[in-house]
Amino acid sequence: MEKRQHTRIALDARGWRAELIDQVSGDRLGEVVNLSPGGLMLLTPQAVDIENLYQVVCRAIGPDGQSERFTAGLMVLWRSDSNQPDAYWAGLQIIDIDAPSQAGLLALSEAMASAQ
């Protein structure tokens, strides 16, 4: 049974690239694989723990050089090994986002949805 509340957008299929940066440590957490208004999937070199909380900035670059960014509080819902050595898939839920960042996330989603 499908539990998702929002449609996911695969970034690479739309020509976008995005990364998550931990605002507390300044470390790069990984590359965003897909995105929705409720969360994202991350490819990360770190074995993030389930239920870890992160305050992040997401920086995205589009195929035509356009860029979007947003900040949010995220919680790790799940993690699994990827087929790459020392890499993991992780699902993160957006648990806190302010109005300007919500607008940035929606603008990013709209820009990616219109890219073909």
Secondary structure, DSSP 8 states (H G I E B T S, - for coil): ----SS--EETGGGT-EEEEEETTT--EEEEEEEEETTEEEEEESS---TT-EEEEEEEEE-TTS-EEEEEEEEEEEEEEE-SSTT-EEEEEEEEE--HHHHHHHHHHHHHHHH--
